[in-house]
Amino acid sequence: MPRVIYSPRCWCVLVYSVSPACAAETATPQAHPDSSISTAEFSVPYSAYASPVAREAFQHMVASSHEAPAINAPIETSRAYYERINADHLARMCKIYPVRIHTEQIGGIGTDVVEPAQGITAANQTRVLIHLHGGAFLWGAHSGGLVESIPIASLGRIKIISMDYRQGPEHVFPAASEDAEAVYRALLKQYKPAEIGIYGCSAGGVLTGGACRPADRAQAADTGRHRHVLRLIGEYGG
């Protein structure tokens, strides 16, 4: 499995560099009625491809962002804050997208298994998706994972396994990557490699990207089997 280096304290939407003198003069980014974001140096317009509903949701998110805990807040405070948001989103998702959900230990890792209520399509009967949730490597387990899994399971008519990988600050790299490998290896007992996909959002996207790293960069010492796992995940992951 991959070896992705990350810091659980660092997550950004936009990153730019300024000198110490300029940094002192840089104002807090401002959100505008047209959904653009600006600083003293530049302005970032909202996507022209977004729907009116998405634009409205973005404006609401920006307006409420001042309620978010500080980056150095106790982890329990941050998790409680984002859990409230995810729980609200989850309740709405369940009303829109009919699914069946149950918990299951796979490879020793806790997971939420999500299946479409209308049934898995014939083409997807032998396929499964591993989902890696977002949350800055610090939060997002369970409710956040379900928010990212339910629409895909329902609309794609496919089984999704959303795994609760170990998070920081209690756990550090490579804990999350090891958990992803454990679930993948366990699923190989039931599915062919070509039938297993992997995807993730935000922090989960980083883990997914690491899993899809080209196999020739992994100079494994365990007789090439490690490279084989990377190649399979990379070939069928997303």
N, C-alpha and C positions, 0 to 999 in steps of 0.2 A: 504494500500500500504506500501512498505518497508520504513524503516528509515535507509538509508545508510549514514554513516558519511564519508565525504571526504573533502579535501582541494582543491579549484580550482587552487591553485598555485603548486600543486604537481602532476607530472606525469612522469613516468620513463619506460624505456624498461628493464633496469637491475639495481638492487639496491644491494649494498654491504656496509659493515661497516668497517671502519678503524679508528685507533686512530688518534688524532690530529697531532701527529708527522708524522705518515705515510701519512696522507692526504696531508701534505705540500710537500711531496716528490713525490706524485703520478702525473704522467704526464697525459696530455690530451689523451684520447683514440685515437688510430690510426687505420685507415682503410687501408687494404692491397689489392693488386690486386686480391687475391683469395677470396675477400669479407669477410675475417675474420676481427674481431675487437680485438685489444689487448691493454692492459695497462701494467704498470710495474709489476703488480701482476699476471696476467693471460691473456689467449687468448680465444676468443669465435669463433669457426668456423662457417661458414655459413652452413645452412641446406643442407645436401646431397640430400634431397628430392625435393629441389627447381629446377625449370626448368631453362634452359639457359636464357630465356627471363626474368624470375623473378630475376635471378642473375644480369643481365645487368641493370635492373631497380633499383635494390638495390644499385649498384655501382654509378649510376647516382644520386640517392637520397643522398647518403653519400657525393658525390662530391659537391653537391649544398647546403648541410646543413649549410655551413658557412654563407649563406645568410639569414638564419632565424633570426628574431629579438631576442634580449636577453630576458631572462625569465622575467625581470622586465621592459620590454618595454611597452609603452602605449598600452592598449588593442586595440585601433583603428588600430595601426600599425601592431600588430599581426594578427588581423582579416583580414586586407587588404592583407597581405602576404599569408595567407593560403587560402583566397578566390581566389587569382590568380591561385594557384596550383589546387584547387578543380574545378575551372571553366574550366581549361585546360583538366582535367580528365573527367569532365562532357561532354564536347564537343566530346571527343573520345568515351565515353560510348554510347552516342546517335547514333553514326555512326555504332557501332557494334551490339547494342542490341535495336531492334525496340520496342518502348513503347509509350503509351499515358500518358500525365501528366497534371493534373489540380490541382489548389489550392482549399482548402476547410477548413472551420472552423468546427472542431469537438469537442464538449464539451467545446467550447470557446477557443480552442487552434488552432493555424494556422498549417496546414499540407499540404504536397504535396502528392497527391494520384497518384500512379504509377500503370498502368495496361499494360499487354503485348499487343502489336499491333496485334498480331496474334490471340488474344482472350484468355480468361480464360478457362482452361479445365473444362470439366463437373464435375470432382471430386472436383474442387476448387471453383465452383460457389457460394457455401455457406460459404467459408472460407476467412479469411483475416489475414494479418500479420501487426502488429504494429512494426515500426522500430524506434530505438533510435540511433541517429547519434553520431559519435565520435567527438573529438575536445577539449579534456582536460576540458570539462565543460565550455569552454570559447568561442569557435568558432565552425564552421562546419554546422551551420543551412543552410537549403535549398540546396546549391550546394553540400556540403559535404554529406548531407543525401541522395541526389539523386545518387551520385556516389556509395553509399553502397546499394541502393535499385534497381536501374535499372537492373543490371545483374540478380538478383534473380527473379524479376518480369518477365523478359523476358524468362529466361531459365526455371523457375519454373511454368510459366503460372499461376500466382496468383496475386491477388490485394494486394498492399502494401501501407500502410499509414505511411509516414515518417513525424514524428512530430517535430516541432520547439519548443522544450521545453525551458523554461527560463534558461538563462545562467549567469554565473558570469562574472565579479565581480558585475554587477548590481543586480543580484539575488543570494541568497544563499540557502543552504539546509533548508527545503525540497522542494523548488520550483519545481525542475525538476521532482521529484517523484510525487508531487501533479498533475503536468500536465499529466504525464503518466497515473495516475489513472483517471483523468477527461476524457481522450480519451477512455480508456478502458470501463468506465462506460457508455459513450455515445454509444459505439459500441454494448454494451449489449442490446440496444433497437432494433438492427437490426440482431444480430448474437447470436447464442447459445454460452455459455462459451467454449465448446469443439471446436468451430470453430474459436476461436481467438488465434493467436500465437503472440509471442513477441521476438524480437532479437535486438542486438545492437553490435556496434564495439567500442573498446577502452572505452572512457567515457560512451558511450551507453551500452557497455557490463557490466560495473559496475551497471548501472541503471537496466539492465535486470537481472543481478545476484541478485540484491536486490529484484526485483519483484518475483523472483523464490525462495526466502527464504522459508524454511519450515514453513508451517502455524502454527505449534505448538510453534514457537518462537514469534509469534505476539500475545501478550496478549491484544487483543483489548477490548475497553470498550463499543463499540457500538453494543451490543447484538449479537456478533459473526459474523455479516455481513462482517466486515473487514477481518476476517480470511477466510471467504468463497472466497472473491476476491483474496486473496493471494494464496490460494490453486489452484484456477482455473488458474491464471496466471502461477504459478509454474509448474503445471501439463502440460500445453500446450505451455509454453514458451521455448526459446532456447538461 
